[in-house]
Amino acid sequence: MMDGTNRPDIKPGSKVKIVQKQDQQTGRLTEGVVKDILTNSPNHPHGIKVRLESGEVGRVKEIL
């Protein structure tokens, strides 16, 4: 299983689990399909920020 800290691992259409900003305290994960990648750097210690097809935005914690 890959975590979501490396941008090259994540492509539009990838199934991922993200943590949204309001869920950071609880660690609740939201599952969805990547629409846009919002982080420009090749990696990020807290996870690459993406927008899901549902419109939700968060940092990738898991690539499914």
C-alpha positions in Angstrom: 0.0 0.0 0.0 1.3 3.5 -0.9 0.8 6.6 1.2 0.0 9.8 -0.6 3.2 11.8 -0.1 4.7 11.4 -3.6 3.0 13.3 -6.4 4.1 10.9 -9.2 2.1 8.1 -7.5 -1.2 10.0 -7.9 -3.0 10.4 -11.2 -6.4 11.8 -12.0 -8.7 8.8 -11.9 -6.8 7.2 -9.0 -8.9 5.8 -6.1 -7.7 7.4 -2.9 -8.5 8.1 0.7 -8.1 11.7 1.8 -8.3 13.6 5.1 -10.2 16.9 4.7 -9.1 19.9 6.7 -12.1 19.8 9.1 -11.3 16.0 9.7 -7.7 16.5 10.6 -8.4 16.3 14.3 -10.4 13.1 14.1 -8.4 11.5 11.2 -11.7 10.6 9.4 -10.9 9.5 5.9 -13.0 10.2 2.8 -12.7 7.8 -0.2 -13.0 9.0 -3.7 -11.5 9.4 -7.2 -8.9 12.1 -7.9 -10.1 14.8 -10.3 -7.3 17.4 -9.8 -3.9 17.4 -8.1 -3.5 20.7 -6.2 0.1 20.2 -4.8 2.8 21.4 -7.2 5.8 20.0 -5.4 6.9 16.4 -6.1 6.3 15.3 -2.5 4.7 16.6 0.7 5.2 15.1 4.2 1.4 15.5 5.1 0.2 14.1 1.7 -0.5 15.5 -1.7 -3.5 17.8 -1.8 -6.1 16.8 -4.3 -9.7 17.6 -5.4 -12.0 14.5 -5.7 -14.6 14.2 -8.4 -17.1 14.9 -5.6 -15.5 18.3 -5.1 -14.0 17.5 -1.7 -10.5 18.7 -1.1 -8.0 17.1 1.2 -4.6 15.4 1.5 -4.1 11.9 0.3 -3.4 9.4 3.1 -3.8 6.2 1.1 -3.7 5.2 -2.5 -6.1 2.2 -3.1 
